[in-house]
Amino acid sequence: MSERDYAKSIIDIIPEEHLGYVIEYMLSLSDSEYDEEKFKLVSKHILEKYHKAFEELAK
C-alpha cells in the first residue's frame, strides 16, 4: 500500500462530523512546497466522496 493509499484509507474512516476539522488541519500545515499537492489531494477525495451529492445539487 502506498503512502497516498494509506492516507486516503485513514481519511475514509474519519466520521463525517470530524472530516472538516481534519481537512482544515491538513491545509494549515505550513509547507508551501506541498500546498498545491495537498489541495489537489483533499479536493479530489472530497469530490469522490460527495460526487452524488454534488450531482444532485447541480440539478
PyRosetta script that sets phi, psi and omega in degrees:
from pyrosetta import init, pose_from_sequence

init()
pose = pose_from_sequence("MSERDYAKSIIDIIPEEHLGYVIEYMLSLSDSEYDEEKFKLVSKHILEKYHKAFEELAK")
pose.set_psi(1, 129.5)
pose.set_omega(1, 178.7)
pose.set_phi(2, -74.4)
pose.set_psi(2, 164.6)
pose.set_omega(2, 177.9)
pose.set_phi(3, -60.9)
pose.set_psi(3, -38.2)
pose.set_omega(3, 179.5)
pose.set_phi(4, -63.3)
pose.set_psi(4, -46.1)
pose.set_omega(4, 178.7)
pose.set_phi(5, -63.2)
pose.set_psi(5, -38.6)
pose.set_omega(5, 178.2)
pose.set_phi(6, -63.2)
pose.set_psi(6, -46.1)
pose.set_omega(6, 179.6)
pose.set_phi(7, -62.5)
pose.set_psi(7, -42.3)
pose.set_omega(7, 179.0)
pose.set_phi(8, -63.9)
pose.set_psi(8, -37.2)
pose.set_omega(8, 179.5)
pose.set_phi(9, -67.3)
pose.set_psi(9, -34.1)
pose.set_omega(9, 176.4)
pose.set_phi(10, -65.8)
pose.set_psi(10, -44.9)
pose.set_omega(10, -179.9)
pose.set_phi(11, -62.5)
pose.set_psi(11, -37.0)
pose.set_omega(11, -179.1)
pose.set_phi(12, -63.6)
pose.set_psi(12, -26.2)
pose.set_omega(12, -177.9)
pose.set_phi(13, -92.0)
pose.set_psi(13, -4.2)
pose.set_omega(13, 179.5)
pose.set_phi(14, -73.3)
pose.set_psi(14, 129.7)
pose.set_omega(14, 178.2)
pose.set_phi(15, -59.4)
pose.set_psi(15, 145.6)
pose.set_omega(15, -177.7)
pose.set_phi(16, -50.1)
pose.set_psi(16, -41.6)
pose.set_omega(16, -175.1)
pose.set_phi(17, -69.2)
pose.set_psi(17, -15.3)
pose.set_omega(17, 179.7)
pose.set_phi(18, -106.5)
pose.set_psi(18, -9.1)
pose.set_omega(18, -175.1)
pose.set_phi(19, -59.9)
pose.set_psi(19, -40.6)
pose.set_omega(19, 179.5)
pose.set_phi(20, -60.7)
pose.set_psi(20, -40.7)
pose.set_omega(20, 178.9)
pose.set_phi(21, -64.7)
pose.set_psi(21, -41.3)
pose.set_omega(21, -179.1)
pose.set_phi(22, -65.7)
pose.set_psi(22, -44.4)
pose.set_omega(22, 179.4)
pose.set_phi(23, -63.9)
pose.set_psi(23, -43.3)
pose.set_omega(23, 178.3)
pose.set_phi(24, -59.1)
pose.set_psi(24, -42.7)
pose.set_omega(24, 178.8)
pose.set_phi(25, -64.1)
pose.set_psi(25, -46.1)
pose.set_omega(25, -179.4)
pose.set_phi(26, -59.4)
pose.set_psi(26, -41.5)
pose.set_omega(26, -178.8)
pose.set_phi(27, -73.1)
pose.set_psi(27, -20.9)
pose.set_omega(27, -178.3)
pose.set_phi(28, -84.4)
pose.set_psi(28, -11.6)
pose.set_omega(28, 179.8)
pose.set_phi(29, -62.0)
pose.set_psi(29, 132.4)
pose.set_omega(29, -171.1)
pose.set_phi(30, -94.1)
pose.set_psi(30, 82.7)
pose.set_omega(30, 173.1)
pose.set_phi(31, -139.5)
pose.set_psi(31, 86.1)
pose.set_omega(31, -171.8)
pose.set_phi(32, -59.1)
pose.set_psi(32, -23.2)
pose.set_omega(32, 179.8)
pose.set_phi(33, -63.0)
pose.set_psi(33, -30.2)
pose.set_omega(33, -176.2)
pose.set_phi(34, -109.9)
pose.set_psi(34, 6.8)
pose.set_omega(34, -177.6)
pose.set_phi(35, -56.3)
pose.set_psi(35, -47.1)
pose.set_omega(35, -178.7)
pose.set_phi(36, -65.3)
pose.set_psi(36, -41.2)
pose.set_omega(36, 178.8)
pose.set_phi(37, -64.3)
pose.set_psi(37, -41.3)
pose.set_omega(37, 177.8)
pose.set_phi(38, -61.9)
pose.set_psi(38, -44.5)
pose.set_omega(38, -179.7)
pose.set_phi(39, -61.5)
pose.set_psi(39, -45.2)
pose.set_omega(39, 179.5)
pose.set_phi(40, -61.1)
pose.set_psi(40, -44.2)
pose.set_omega(40, -178.0)
pose.set_phi(41, -64.5)
pose.set_psi(41, -47.1)
pose.set_omega(41, -179.0)
pose.set_phi(42, -67.3)
pose.set_psi(42, -43.8)
pose.set_omega(42, -178.6)
pose.set_phi(43, -66.6)
pose.set_psi(43, -37.7)
pose.set_omega(43, 177.5)
pose.set_phi(44, -63.2)
pose.set_psi(44, -43.0)
pose.set_omega(44, -179.8)
pose.set_phi(45, -63.8)
pose.set_psi(45, -43.6)
pose.set_omega(45, 179.5)
pose.set_phi(46, -62.5)
pose.set_psi(46, -44.2)
pose.set_omega(46, 179.5)
pose.set_phi(47, -60.9)
pose.set_psi(47, -44.1)
pose.set_omega(47, 178.9)
pose.set_phi(48, -64.3)
pose.set_psi(48, -42.6)
pose.set_omega(48, -175.6)
pose.set_phi(49, -69.7)
pose.set_psi(49, -36.7)
pose.set_omega(49, -174.9)
pose.set_phi(50, -112.6)
pose.set_psi(50, 23.7)
pose.set_omega(50, -177.5)
pose.set_phi(51, -53.8)
pose.set_psi(51, -48.9)
pose.set_omega(51, -178.6)
pose.set_phi(52, -63.7)
pose.set_psi(52, -39.8)
pose.set_omega(52, 178.8)
pose.set_phi(53, -64.6)
pose.set_psi(53, -40.7)
pose.set_omega(53, 178.3)
pose.set_phi(54, -64.7)
pose.set_psi(54, -37.3)
pose.set_omega(54, 177.2)
pose.set_phi(55, -63.0)
pose.set_psi(55, -43.3)
pose.set_omega(55, 180.0)
pose.set_phi(56, -64.6)
pose.set_psi(56, -40.3)
pose.set_omega(56, 178.3)
pose.set_phi(57, -65.4)
pose.set_psi(57, -31.9)
pose.set_omega(57, -178.5)
pose.set_phi(58, -72.4)
pose.set_psi(58, -19.8)
pose.set_omega(58, -177.9)
pose.set_phi(59, -74.2)
pose.dump_pdb("model.pdb")
